Amino acid sequence: MSETQDLAFSAPRSAPRKAALIEARSKTSSCAFHAEPQEPLLYAALRAGVAVPYECATGTCGTCKARRIAGVIVGDWGEAPGKAYLRPDRDEVLLCQTRALSDCSFEIPGSANLASTTRVRPYFGRGIVARIEALTEDTVELSLDLDPALEFDAGQFAVLRVPSIAGYRGYSMVNHPGTAKQAKFVVKRKPSGAFTDWLFSRARPGDPIEWFGPLGKAIFTPQEQRTIVCIGGGSGIASIMSILEAGCSSRHFDHFEAAVYFGVRSNADAFYLDQLHRFAETFPTTLRITVAISHDVPAAEIRERYPLLAFEAGFPHEIATRDLAGRFAGRVAYLAGPPILVDVSIRMLITQGRLPVRDIRYDKFS
């Protein structure tokens, strides 16, 4: 992966090139926007309010693919996993890994409506590490002081980058939604992961981090007035915590039920239990929170310490299938965590829960 920098953080040493004019069209709509020389085209589009399809925004999913029609471009991550979904013979690229060296035009597959309906357009910002708190042996909570403040909705995420490490990584905000001068993220250590290796071994308070956000479409809004089900695994609980914060503060759970399934491998991998128990304490009749432990037997001591949480052996989507049998109708589902968990949960919700696709919300990023 080569370095990807935006002009807000890395001013060029020589005379700057002007922003490129980018034209894009799908089968049903078209648009134009400007991109700075060091700015990924996906980010430039989203900043301009163009609804280019995307999920991870970091090169892993392939959703933001487009066909180059004209113009000079440069790619940033030659080994991006999302490139497996491209056809090089058709000049297809990932917009999140592509920068423009001249005015360009692209064709977006399908009939995507490129007119944005996002409440807050994403933007670039700076942050510094405020605190790194261990949650488990391989999971930390990263707190960043932000400039400017980050405005976001419950369930959204941001992409982060350390100046010395190439590429952005996506993480969901744990915070109560709104406008935050400090944001919290749950980060799980990944084998051979350059960002997490830095975070777990070398990062210190005061270190700079660059960010772009808010991103994501798995948004919870109490105004919808719907019952919900949340299925998350590991660090995926972050976005669900933000949803619970919004549901509690708005008193949404006074009137609407929520079923939350938080999957971990072992008793030692469980975290945020104090916070989850407080949520359940506030709404004991409408908010049911289950911790699903897939490779261990739930310990008696955690059952005793957190009597308002349910602890069960198994995978979260399997427990949800059993608990909510015949009661999925009318719910909105929020999914987060490892891609395999999101995939099996989607299949379960469609085939067994009979939920329409429009009521299943998730953002795949890793």
PyMOL commands that set and color helices and strands:
alter all, ss='L'
color gray80, all
select helices_A, chain A and resi 41-47+81-85+88-90+95-97+194-201+222-224+234-249+252-254+267-269+273-282+300-305+316-323+339-351+357-359
alter helices_A, ss='H'
color red, helices_A
select strands_A, chain A and resi 20-25+30-35+65-70+73-75+92-94+98-100+104-107+123-136+139-152+157-161+169-172+178-188+208-215+228-233+258-264+287-293+310-313+332-336+360-362
alter strands_A, ss='S'
color yellow, strands_A
deselect
rebuild
show_as cartoon
